[in-house]
C-alpha cells in the first residue's frame, strides 16, 4: 500500500530542495532559524527529525513555503477506502465557495428540529474523528442549511444560521485534520459569516478560536494571542457574570492560547493560560458536562492539554509525568483521546521509552485512525520508531508503518 504522491521522499530532502530553490546555504538557513549548520545538515540527511509543529512551521516560514510542503500533506490513499474523506474535499470546497448564492437544494427543507438533529450528528462525527463519514454527509447538509436560511422566517432563520455556523465548523475540522490548510481558512471565515447572521456572540468568538490554527502555520504567535485576547474581551462581561456559554468559550480560548504560547516557547505564559482555562472549567462545575460549542471545556480536556503544553514546550519528562496522571472517562470524544495518546507517545519517545511510546501510538490509532494517520507528528513518531526499531516491537511497528503508508 502506497500513496499516489508518496511521501517516500523524506522531510530532509524536501527541506534541501526548498533551501536550494531559495538560493541559500545550510549556514544561512541555520542562522535564520538560530541553529548550528550541523543541525541543518542533520535535518537534510534525516538524522535529525523535525519533531514538533512549531519547528516545522519555523523552518517552513524561513524557506518561504507552507508547512504542508515539508510534511507532504495531505496524505492521500490509493483505494476508495483509504482515500475516503479526501475525495469529498472538492464538493465541500464548492459549497463553501457558494455560501452567499441562491440555494441549489431540490425538494422540501426539513424542519428546524430535524436540521438541528442532523447538525448535531455531524458534530458528533467530528468529535469522533470519523472524517470519512463526515465528509460524505457534509455537502448535502450544507446545501439544505443554506436553503433553510433563505426559506425560514425569523426567529427560525437566525437559528438556521446558527446551525450553519456549526456545520461550517465541522468543515473546518475536516479541512484542517486532513491537511487542506487553504480550505480550513475559508471554512473559518464562513463560521464567522454565519455566526454574525445568527446573532450568537459566542459563536463569533469560536471563529477566532478556529482562526488561530492558520496563524500557527506562519509562526504568528503574537498575532494569535492578540486574536484570542480580543475574543476573550468580547465576552468578558458574560464571563464575569458566570454565564456557562461564556465560561466554556473562555476556557477553550485560553487552552488555545496555552498551546500558542508553548509553540512560541514561552513556558510561563503557556502554563498561566492553562491555569486560566482551568479556573473557567472549575467555575462551570457540573455544567461542564454540556459540550458548549463543541469546545470540550471540561476537566478532562484541561488534563489532556497539560500534556500537550509540555510536549509543545519540548519537555518530554513533564509530558510523561503528567500523562501518567490523566484518567480519561469511558466514552470521551475520540479526537481528544487520540490527540492525547499521540502527545503522550511523543513525550515517551523523547525520554527513550520506545516500547511505551509504540503502545500509546497503537492506542491513538485504534481510537482515532483517520486523525492519527493524517497527523504529521504521528507520521514522524512512527518513522522515528522504525529508525530505532527494536526486536521487541519490530512486527508491531512495521504493521503500524504499513497502515500509515510509511512502509
Wavefront OBJ file of the C-alpha trace (Angstrom):
o trace
v 0.000 0.000 0.000
v 1.495 3.309 -1.082
v 0.342 6.849 -1.628
v -0.131 8.191 -5.093
v 2.124 11.084 -4.159
v 4.390 9.109 -1.906
v 5.843 10.821 0.762
v 8.586 8.299 0.086
v 10.674 11.381 -0.280
v 11.899 12.307 3.180
v 11.329 15.556 5.048
v 15.045 16.205 4.846
v 15.016 16.032 1.056
v 12.109 18.456 0.930
v 13.959 20.875 3.196
v 17.045 20.623 0.998
v 15.040 21.243 -2.173
v 13.259 24.264 -0.674
v 16.550 25.676 0.612
v 18.244 25.340 -2.766
v 15.236 26.852 -4.513
v 15.526 29.830 -2.196
v 19.210 30.056 -3.027
v 20.648 29.968 0.483
v 23.322 27.804 2.080
v 22.962 25.480 5.038
v 24.881 28.031 7.064
v 22.438 30.786 6.167
v 19.416 28.609 6.914
v 20.964 27.729 10.254
v 21.474 31.400 11.063
v 17.860 32.249 10.224
v 16.457 29.518 12.480
v 19.032 30.107 15.246
v 20.639 26.683 14.898
v 24.052 25.313 14.023
v 24.958 24.405 10.452
v 25.455 20.825 11.641
v 21.816 20.786 12.736
v 20.624 21.783 9.256
v 22.893 19.118 7.778
v 21.363 16.565 10.148
v 17.843 17.586 9.154
v 18.641 17.344 5.458
v 20.194 13.894 5.778
v 17.307 12.771 8.029
v 19.415 12.040 11.083
v 17.655 14.867 12.968
v 13.822 14.862 12.783
v 11.601 17.913 12.635
v 9.550 16.547 15.506
v 7.400 19.497 16.548
v 4.789 21.580 14.779
v 6.458 24.808 15.892
v 9.791 23.687 14.476
v 8.276 22.649 11.146
v 6.397 25.947 10.904
v 9.521 27.948 11.729
v 11.629 26.201 9.099
v 8.825 26.488 6.546
v 8.466 30.223 7.131
v 12.204 30.796 6.668
v 12.140 28.699 3.479
v 9.069 30.624 2.265
v 6.901 27.551 1.857
v 3.771 26.314 3.571
v 4.441 23.698 6.281
v 2.494 21.167 4.217
v 5.224 21.314 1.577
v 7.680 19.950 4.121
v 5.350 17.312 5.571
v 3.825 16.271 2.199
v 0.293 16.747 3.440
v -2.391 15.862 2.551
v -1.698 12.134 2.741
v -3.958 10.642 0.107
v -4.640 6.960 -0.393
v -4.758 4.742 -3.466
v -8.082 2.994 -2.815
v -11.573 4.396 -2.158
v -11.450 3.176 1.433
v -8.021 4.706 2.075
v -8.941 7.977 0.363
v -12.328 8.422 1.984
v -12.683 11.943 3.268
v -10.081 13.334 0.886
v -12.221 12.520 -2.133
v -15.092 14.604 -0.732
v -12.962 17.731 -0.315
v -13.772 19.229 -3.774
v -17.502 19.078 -3.079
v -17.068 20.590 0.386
v -14.960 23.326 -1.176
v -17.670 24.024 -3.746
v -20.290 24.513 -1.046
v -18.021 26.778 0.964
v -17.402 28.896 -2.133
v -21.097 29.332 -2.959
v -22.125 30.254 0.588
v -23.844 33.540 -0.399
v -25.504 32.395 -3.631
v -29.036 31.164 -4.193
v -29.558 27.679 -2.744
v -29.453 24.707 -5.084
v -31.344 22.373 -2.754
v -34.085 20.461 -4.569
v -37.040 19.290 -2.540
v -38.578 20.121 0.792
v -36.336 21.505 3.522
v -36.666 19.669 6.817
v -37.993 21.287 9.968
v -35.667 23.152 12.307
v -35.653 20.320 14.912
v -34.753 17.798 12.211
v -31.960 20.015 10.876
v -30.688 20.527 14.404
v -30.539 16.756 14.898
v -28.684 16.314 11.596
v -26.196 19.047 12.530
v -25.640 17.536 15.971
v -24.900 14.200 14.299
v -22.327 15.883 12.060
v -20.729 17.471 15.134
v -20.647 14.057 16.797
v -18.872 12.572 13.783
v -16.316 15.377 14.038
v -15.655 14.734 17.715
v -15.310 11.028 16.983
v -12.767 11.842 14.227
v -14.855 9.923 11.667
v -13.818 12.239 8.878
v -14.740 9.907 6.026
v -18.367 9.633 7.091
v -18.493 13.307 7.965
v -17.042 14.413 4.631
v -19.667 12.367 2.769
v -22.545 13.718 4.865
v -21.495 17.355 4.986
v -22.146 18.652 1.417
v -25.869 17.842 1.386
v -26.227 19.170 4.928
v -24.571 22.452 3.950
v -26.849 22.693 0.921
v -30.011 22.103 2.925
v -28.993 24.501 5.706
v -28.228 27.166 3.127
v -31.706 26.673 1.696
v -33.191 26.919 5.200
v -31.583 30.329 5.737
v -33.387 31.535 2.594
v -36.763 29.916 3.251
v -37.224 30.238 7.009
v -38.594 33.370 8.658
v -37.417 34.767 11.982
v -36.632 33.555 14.554
v -36.054 30.224 12.783
v -33.906 31.911 10.140
v -31.370 33.088 12.742
v -31.411 29.627 14.297
v -30.673 28.107 10.881
v -27.673 30.400 10.525
v -26.507 29.148 13.917
v -26.714 25.556 12.691
v -24.900 26.564 9.515
v -22.094 28.004 11.659
v -21.748 24.619 13.380
v -21.723 22.863 10.001
v -19.003 25.196 8.750
v -17.112 24.406 11.962
v -17.154 20.724 11.052
v -15.904 21.609 7.559
v -13.031 23.465 9.176
v -12.159 20.387 11.207
v -12.145 18.094 8.179
v -10.027 20.503 6.172
v -7.515 21.066 8.961
v -7.122 17.468 10.067
v -6.844 16.072 6.547
v -4.277 18.704 5.598
v -6.141 21.264 3.433
v -4.935 24.488 5.031
v -6.444 26.874 2.478
v -9.857 25.259 2.845
v -9.592 25.465 6.626
v -9.061 29.209 6.292
v -12.117 29.541 4.050
v -14.244 27.479 6.448
v -13.175 29.683 9.363
v -14.379 32.793 7.541
v -17.692 31.056 6.812
v -18.162 30.282 10.512
v -17.797 33.988 11.278
v -20.145 34.938 8.425
v -22.895 32.576 9.596
v -22.344 33.443 13.275
v -22.885 37.153 12.565
v -26.237 36.357 10.986
v -27.277 34.056 13.793
v -26.950 36.796 16.386
v -24.899 34.484 18.597
v -21.958 36.404 20.125
v -20.285 33.267 21.399
v -20.030 31.614 18.014
v -18.227 34.714 16.807
v -15.617 34.075 19.499
v -15.428 30.441 18.377
v -14.464 31.617 14.893
v -11.450 33.330 16.486
v -10.583 30.023 18.165
v -10.598 28.331 14.764
v -8.638 31.105 13.079
v -5.607 30.507 15.292
v -4.531 27.326 13.510
v -3.943 29.316 10.345
v -1.826 31.840 12.249
v 0.217 28.983 13.697
v 1.241 27.927 10.189
v 3.097 31.223 9.696
v 4.505 31.250 13.272
v 2.452 34.378 14.001
v 2.386 33.611 17.707
v 1.854 37.176 18.948
v -0.899 37.775 16.416
v -2.585 34.573 17.511
v -2.510 35.617 21.159
v -3.869 39.039 20.220
v -6.803 37.457 18.360
v -7.558 35.180 21.306
v -7.369 38.020 23.811
v -9.706 40.120 21.664
v -12.195 37.248 21.562
v -11.984 36.879 25.351
v -12.564 40.612 25.759
v -15.716 40.395 23.613
v -17.340 38.052 26.156
v -15.660 39.333 29.316
v -18.839 40.719 30.904
v -20.676 37.444 30.375
v -17.660 35.544 31.707
v -17.575 37.692 34.843
v -21.305 37.077 35.290
v -20.716 33.341 35.160
v -22.802 32.535 32.104
v -21.982 28.930 31.219
v -21.547 29.548 27.488
v -19.067 32.338 28.226
v -17.168 30.215 30.741
v -16.879 27.373 28.235
v -15.786 29.565 25.337
v -13.351 31.492 27.550
v -11.847 28.192 28.715
v -11.469 26.978 25.147
v -9.835 30.233 24.068
v -7.368 30.073 26.956
v -6.426 26.480 26.134
v -5.691 27.545 22.575
v -3.641 30.440 23.975
v -1.710 27.956 26.137
v -0.738 25.896 23.083
v 0.131 29.070 21.178
v 2.426 30.290 23.954
v 4.027 26.849 24.202
v 4.784 26.847 20.489
v 6.243 30.308 20.994
v 8.444 28.619 23.651
v 7.096 30.873 26.409
v 6.612 28.416 29.267
v 5.423 30.957 31.835
v 2.732 32.287 29.516
v 1.685 28.792 28.439
v 1.155 27.499 31.965
v -0.514 30.768 33.005
v -3.050 30.394 30.202
v -3.568 26.754 31.143
v -4.411 27.857 34.704
v -6.888 30.454 33.403
v -8.648 27.735 31.408
v -8.752 25.526 34.495
v -10.345 28.349 36.500
v -13.097 28.711 33.895
v -13.808 24.983 33.973
v -13.878 24.995 37.775
v -16.473 27.758 37.656
v -18.529 25.701 35.219
v -18.783 22.927 37.784
v -21.354 20.309 36.857
v -22.301 22.328 33.776
v -19.062 21.238 32.091
v -20.890 18.050 31.155
v -22.606 20.136 28.452
v -20.260 20.443 25.479
v -20.867 24.102 24.666
v -19.878 24.960 21.101
v -18.072 21.615 20.751
v -15.037 23.015 22.632
v -14.791 20.212 25.223
v -14.345 22.695 28.082
v -14.093 20.180 30.911
v -11.540 18.985 33.459
v -10.505 16.008 31.350
v -9.584 18.325 28.480
v -7.660 20.540 30.909
v -5.626 17.482 31.938
v -5.079 16.466 28.326
v -3.876 19.949 27.457
v -1.393 19.816 30.315
v 0.376 17.003 28.473
v 0.019 18.848 25.164
v 1.559 22.052 26.568
v 4.529 20.098 27.924
v 5.010 18.413 24.540
v 4.812 21.698 22.644
v 7.446 23.100 25.014
v 9.650 20.099 24.230
v 9.527 18.983 27.869
v 9.360 15.213 27.469
v 9.808 14.307 31.163
v 6.967 16.596 32.262
v 4.745 15.300 29.465
v 5.371 11.727 30.616
v 4.785 12.602 34.270
v 1.530 14.404 33.514
v 0.472 11.712 31.069
v 0.606 9.089 33.802
v -1.936 11.047 35.867
v -4.516 11.530 33.113
v -7.603 9.388 33.553
v -9.881 9.534 30.541
v -13.531 8.622 31.063
v -15.180 5.946 29.001
v -16.943 7.492 26.038
v -14.780 10.608 25.828
v -14.581 12.142 22.353
v -12.252 10.161 20.097
v -10.494 13.208 18.700
v -9.445 14.297 22.203
v -8.401 10.776 23.207
v -6.430 10.267 20.001
v -4.594 13.577 20.385
v -3.762 12.765 23.997
v -2.244 9.367 23.280
v -0.257 10.859 20.399
v 1.115 13.613 22.649
v 1.937 11.124 25.399
v 3.691 8.895 22.850
v 5.857 11.790 21.690
v 6.882 12.572 25.265
v 7.727 8.921 25.904
v 9.726 8.750 22.689
v 11.825 11.758 23.702
v 12.520 10.035 27.038
v 13.739 6.882 25.305
v 10.712 4.785 26.328
v 10.163 3.324 22.876
v 8.029 0.315 23.781
v 5.671 2.512 25.805
v 5.625 5.101 23.018
v 4.583 2.457 20.493
v 1.806 1.262 22.798
v 0.480 4.830 23.026
v 0.700 5.238 19.246
v -1.221 1.999 18.736
v -3.877 3.175 21.179
v -4.159 6.539 19.443
v -4.544 4.923 16.042
v -7.121 2.437 17.311
v -9.277 5.189 18.826
v -8.964 7.761 16.029
v -7.383 6.145 12.949
v -8.189 8.925 10.470
v -6.900 11.595 12.832
v -3.625 9.789 13.557
v -2.894 8.589 10.022
v -3.279 12.152 8.751
v -1.265 13.851 11.502
v 2.297 14.917 10.606
v 3.600 14.361 14.151
v 2.167 10.854 14.169
v 3.928 10.193 10.883
v 7.192 11.474 12.349
v 6.819 9.445 15.543
v 6.288 6.232 13.574
v 9.273 6.999 11.329
v 11.425 7.537 14.415
v 10.257 4.265 15.954
v 11.062 2.492 12.702
v 14.525 4.052 12.621
v 15.127 2.936 16.213
v 13.478 -0.421 15.654
v 13.793 -2.956 18.447
v 13.255 -6.687 18.221
v 10.658 -6.454 20.993
v 8.295 -4.412 18.854
v 9.539 -4.991 15.301
v 6.417 -6.582 13.871
v 4.043 -4.180 15.642
v 5.771 -1.035 14.405
v 6.032 -2.407 10.896
v 2.305 -3.156 10.823
v 1.614 0.386 12.032
v 4.026 1.750 9.414
v 2.121 -0.089 6.707
v -1.255 1.218 7.922
v 0.146 4.750 7.891
v 1.654 4.260 4.412
v 5.204 4.793 5.638
v 6.307 1.299 4.598
l 1 2 3 4 5 6 7 8 9 10 11 12 13 14 15 16 17 18 19 20 21 22 23 24 25 26 27 28 29 30 31 32 33 34 35 36 37 38 39 40 41 42 43 44 45 46 47 48 49 50 51 52 53 54 55 56 57 58 59 60 61 62 63 64 65 66 67 68 69 70 71 72 73 74 75 76 77 78 79 80 81 82 83 84 85 86 87 88 89 90 91 92 93 94 95 96 97 98 99 100 101 102 103 104 105 106 107 108 109 110 111 112 113 114 115 116 117 118 119 120 121 122 123 124 125 126 127 128 129 130 131 132 133 134 135 136 137 138 139 140 141 142 143 144 145 146 147 148 149 150 151 152 153 154 155 156 157 158 159 160 161 162 163 164 165 166 167 168 169 170 171 172 173 174 175 176 177 178 179 180 181 182 183 184 185 186 187 188 189 190 191 192 193 194 195 196 197 198 199 200 201 202 203 204 205 206 207 208 209 210 211 212 213 214 215 216 217 218 219 220 221 222 223 224 225 226 227 228 229 230 231 232 233 234 235 236 237 238 239 240 241 242 243 244 245 246 247 248 249 250 251 252 253 254 255 256 257 258 259 260 261 262 263 264 265 266 267 268 269 270 271 272 273 274 275 276 277 278 279 280 281 282 283 284 285 286 287 288 289 290 291 292 293 294 295 296 297 298 299 300 301 302 303 304 305 306 307 308 309 310 311 312 313 314 315 316 317 318 319 320 321 322 323 324 325 326 327 328 329 330 331 332 333 334 335 336 337 338 339 340 341 342 343 344 345 346 347 348 349 350 351 352 353 354 355 356 357 358 359 360 361 362 363 364 365 366 367 368 369 370 371 372 373 374 375 376 377 378 379 380 381 382 383 384 385 386 387 388 389 390 391 392 393 394 395 396 397 398 399 400 401 402 403 404 405 406 407
